[in-house]
């Protein structure tokens, strides 16, 4: 829960809006620097988790690079101050215009996901007199033990190059004069809270690293992606993930050759806990078997509960009454517009201020204008502290 001074300040703004606690963000980044960057690991922040320019500037100053999955994200990263040589461009469906944008800026690396993408990249690079650096995104067929919509490393997923196609891809590369293979890339899923999948990933990465180098290719980049989860149930007690254990696992289990560097692409674990969706209670009502707290935020602001059946902690800032069980729902004309069902929170009334926690990742970036909803400006703790 936030201090009373912050809660008092937050009551001044029109809801719903996202609030970002930069103290939490900076403390999180210090842990990343301590356990990764100090060991010469390269950490790219995934802009798909949050693309607020002010947030990106803080992350860039901490020494991280950028992981982008669209041309718009590449442009945003450059606007926020990331150097092109710090930008990796991933994504299973890059358009020609997006590829040309990456070539124009001479970005660090394209993470490529298919035989055809490599051919198109070679053609476009030649057209512009460029040489494109690539990392092969390989599908390790590792079960991430997460929601099926955010599992990305199985044979059935649309992402990556399967091992059965690897020899064909390696065989074509010597003929492609505008392509330089510099590494391999993996990403097995998101919101992974167990460490076993990452251990399995390390085994597969070591095998494939050795296999490709034995074929005569020199890989300088071993990119193991991201996916490290956060604690949505207890953000107050677990505001910073266990980066010591996470990075330590890869340090212990990945076998790098002398010419290789280890790269990561983290998003949620860096930004998730510093953000909350602040909303007000519009109405309360009781059905036959339910009590409803109807708030002014909806799935238009935070779609994760509707899309992934995700659960976020809900804190009530302005009530100290006895607890009552509610379905906390939004105003959108969809039954799926529900943040929590049967959640026990202090009894609320019209006008109470509520925080939906751990919304820094995949919250604001997925906001929509469905029902012609207007977006209120985000609020940053640095601005509150400067008042």
Number of C-alpha atoms within 10 A of each C-alpha: 13 12 8 10 10 14 15 12 13 19 16 8 13 12 22 23 22 25 21 23 20 19 12 19 22 17 15 22 22 14 17 25 20 13 20 22 17 10 12 12 18 22 25 25 29 27 26 17 21 23 21 14 15 12 16 24 15 16 22 20 12 15 16 25 27 29 27 26 20 21 18 12 20 25 16 19 26 15 13 19 13 22 17 20 13 20 26 25 24 21 16 15 14 19 14 13 11 18 20 19 17 24 22 13 15 17 19 21 25 29 27 27 24 20 17 11 17 23 16 14 25 21 17 20 21 16 11 12 11 18 18 25 21 24 25 25 27 26 26 25 18 21 18 27 17 18 14 12 11 17 22 25 25 18 16 11 15 12 23 25 21 18 15 9 12 17 11 11 17 16 10 12 18 13 9 15 14 22 21 16 20 20 25 23 26 28 25 29 25 24 19 21 17 13 13 15 16 25 17 16 24 22 15 19 23 15 12 17 22 16 12 17 11 10 11 9 17 16 20 18 22 26 24 23 23 25 25 23 21 23 20 18 14 14 19 15 9 13 21 23 20 18 19 13 12 15 16 14 16 16 17 10 16 20 18 17 13 7 9 15 16 21 22 25 26 24 27 26 27 30 30 28 28 26 25 26 24 29 24 25 22 17 15 16 11 11 7 5 5 13 17 19 22 22 26 18 26 26 25 23 27 24 22 19 16 18 12 12 14 13 17 21 20 21 18 20 22 18 16 11 10 10 13 13 16 23 18 22 22 25 17 17 11 11 10 16 21 21 26 20 15 13 15 15 19 18 18 25 17 13 13 18 23 23 25 21 26 28 28 26 26 22 22 24 16 16 16 17 10 13 10 8 14 12 16 13 13 16 17 16 17 12 9 13 10 6 6
